[in-house]
Amino acid sequence: MTVGKTTAVATLLTVLLGCSGAPESSLENPFGAFNFTLESRPPVEQVRLLQEQGYQGTALYWPGAEDFEELAAVQAVRDGSFRVFAVLYDFAFAQPWSREQLDAILLSLASQEADLWLILSGPHGPNDAMVEAVREVVTMATARGVRVVVYPHDENAIETVEEALALIEAVGRPELKASLHLCHELKAGNRDRLAQVIAAAAPQLALASINGASKNVDAPGWAEAIQPLDRGNLDVRNTYLLPLIRSGYTGPLLLHTYGLEDPPEEHLRRSYAAWRRMSREVAATLGK
């Protein structure tokens, strides 16, 4: 083949590849979903639906030992193709609590390398009782090889990630981490300072959730603050996801689904499509 023909072929291939498009890069963060709206279904069906839609794992409230064992026994969970990222646990630190019961939960979580996602139920704001109780939980969890992550939750003792950071500093255990939730930061009035909040929290973040939302979330309930990822007039990509990834966060992102009324098959499918689009766009913006 002559040089001219070789050049022509190379040019044609370049054009064709440009037209067909090489695979677009996307974010490497694992993407999962809360099992809210799926709780009534057997674990095997929950995993099947989420995995078929493209989700890589789930998070759920502690369902009890028997139900958790049933979830852990699902083949996709056993072979590692689908993960249990974390288990939410309401910890009423101001009341007597069972160390034996918590230790049994930690043993179950350790078998799945799942985080203990701690929602602190009690008087608002860090106090000595909270600090001592959380420190003890971290000691117990670390002994079992389980990471503890503080879950800031509206109308609980720790409501925002900045409050979680203050608690982590008071506890003084580097194993303790925090999570970030768009819906709870919006409820706390942090819509216009999300980038600032994210920058402060980034070094301590282990988990984060994402969802569609409205700009104004003043109405009672969660219908405005938690929507499918393709709904709502808040620019979630640029005001939340982009600064989160720009901060260096590489952990899982979990779709928040609490209170959604659409059938799971529909809202999960739409949210995953929205995630893929956002993921590609953010990756392109950051040159990933």
N, C-alpha and C positions, 0 to 999 in steps of 0.2 A: 504494500500500500504506500502511495506517495505521501510526502509530507503534507501536501495540500489536502488530500483526502482524509488523512489522519486528523488534521486540524478541523476539517468540516464535521467529521464524526464526533469529535470531542465537543465542538460547539453545539451540535444537535443534542447530544446527551445532556449537556448543561441546561439547555432550554427545556428539554423534556423533564428533567429532574426539578427544574424550577417550577414548571407547570403543575407537575404531580405533587410537588411539595415533599421535602423530607419530613419525617415525623417531627412535629412541633414538641419542643421540650415543655415539661410541666414540673410543678413542685414535687419534691421527693417526700414531703411530709405524709406519713400514713393518714388515710382518711377513713373514719368510721362514723357510726351514728349511735345516739342513745336509742334504747329499745322502747322508749315511750311510744304509744299507739300500737305496740306489738305485744305488750305484756300478757295479753289473754291467750296468745298462741303458744303452742309447745316450743321449747327451745330449738328443736331441730328445724321447725318451720321458720322461726325468727332468723336463724343463721342462713338457711337456704335463701330466703327472700333478700336479705341484706347482701349476701355474697353474689347472688344473681344480678343485683343492681350495680355491683362494682365496689361495694364497701369492704374494707379490709378488716373490720372489727367492730366491736360494740362496747358500750358502757351501760350499766344498769344499777338500780338499787339492789342492795343485798337481798336476794330472794329467799333465803333460808338454805340450809346445808343440802337438803335433798334436791331442790330445784337447781342449785348451783352445780351439784354433781351431775345432774342430767345435762346441763349445758356443757360442762367440761367433757362429757362423754360423746358429744356430737363429733363425727369423724373429722370435719374441717377444723374443729378446735383442737382435736387430738393431734392432727398431723401438722398443725401450725399454719395452715393456709388462711385461717380466720382467727383473730385474736380477741380476747377479753382484755381491753385496755385498762379498765378500772371498774371498781365497784363502789357505788356511793353508799355512805354509811352515816346516818344521823347520830351524832355523838352528843348526848345530853350530859355535858361535863359537870354541870352544877348539881347533878343528882347521883346517887350511888349507881355504880356501873360494874358489870361483871367482867373481871379480868379473864376468867376461864372462857366465857362466851366469846370475847374478842379474840383470844388466842386461837380458838377453834376456827374463827373466820380467817384469821391471818394464815393458818395452815392451808386453808382452801385456796386463798389468793396466791400463796407462794407456789402452789402446784401449777398455776397458770401464768406466773410472772406478772400478775395484775397489781395495779396500784390500789391502795386504800384511799378513797376519795372522801375526805372528812368534811362533812357539813356540821358546823358547830352550833348546836341548839342551846340557847341560853341567853342571859343578859347581853345586850349589845356592847361591843368593845372589849379589847383585851383587858383581862384582870388576872390577879394572882392565881385564882382557882383554875382558870382556863389554861394559863401557861403551864402550871404544874401537871394538869391532866394531859395536855397535848405532849408534853415532854415524856411522860410515862408511856403514852401510846407509841411514840416514836421509838423509844427504847425497846418495847415489846416487838414492834414491827421489824426493826432492824435486826433483832435476834432471829427472826424468821425469814429474813431476806426480802422483806416487803417494803416498798417505798410509800411514805405517807405524803399525800398532797392535800393542802387546804383548799376547800371548795368555797369561795365566797358566794353567799346566797342572800338575796333580798329578804329582809325581815328576820334575819338570824344574827347570831353574835358577831360574825364576820361577814360583812355585806359586799365589800369591794376588794380588789386585788391589792390596793394600797394598804388596807387594813390587814390583809393577810401578810404583807411584807413586814408590818410592825410586829405582828405576832411571831413570825419566824425569827426576827431579831431578838425578841424577848425570850423565846424558847432556847435559842442558842445552839441548835443542833443543825449542822450543815446538811444532814440527810433530809430534813423537812423542806418541801417545795410548795409552790403555789400554782394555782390554775387561773386562767383568764376566761371570762364569759361575757360576750358582747351584750347579751340580754340583761345581765345584772349590772353591768357598768352603765347601760342606758337607764335602767331604773334608778340608779344612784345619781343621775344627772350629769354623767361624764361624757355625753355625746360629743361635745366640742373640744374635749381634751384627750381623746382616745390615744393619739400619738404620744402624748406626754406620759400617760398612764402606762402604755406599752413599753416605752423606753425605760421607765423606772423598774418595771416588773421583769423585763426580759431575762436578767441573770438568774432569776429564781423560778422561772416558768418550767413546768414539766408537762402540763396538759393545757389545752385550749379548746373551747367550743366555738361554733360559728352557726349563723342562721340569717335568714332574711329578717328585716325589721323596718318599722316606720321611723321617721325622723322624730316624731313626737310620741312618747309612750306614757302620757299622763293618765290615760284611762285605766281603771282598775283591771286586774287580770293580766294575762300574757299575750292576748291576741295581737297587740301591736308590737310587742318586744320580741316575740318568737313567731316567725313565719317561715314557710319554705324558702330556700335560698334564692329562688327565682321570683320572690314576691317582696313587696315593701319598697318604699321610696328612699330608704337610706342607702348611700353608696358604700355598701359593705366591702367591696373590693378595694377601694382607694382609701377609705377612712379606717379600715380595720385590718383586712388581710395583708395589704401591701406594707403598712408599717410593722406589722407583726413579723413578717418574713424578713423585712429589711433589718429588723433588730437582731436577727441571727437565730430566731426560733426554728428548730428542726424537729420538734416533737409532733405527736399526733394532733390532728384537728378532728373534732367530733361534732357532727351535725346535731344541733339541739332540736328536739322534736316535741317538747312538752306541749300538750294542749292542742295540737294540730287536729283539725276535724276532717280533712280530706282522707280518703282511703290510703293506707300506707303504701300500697303499690304505686299510687299516683304521686304522692308528695315526695317519696324517696327517689323515684325515677327523675322527677323534675329537678330536685335539689342536686342529684349527682351530676346531671347534665350541666347545671349552673356551676357546680364546683369545677368540673373539667374545663369549662370556659375561663372561669376566674383564674384557675391554676395556670393555664397557658399564658394568659395575659400578664399576670404578675411575674411569672418566670421571664417572659419576654422583656418586661419593663426593667427587671433587675439584671438582665443579661445572663440568666442561668441556662 
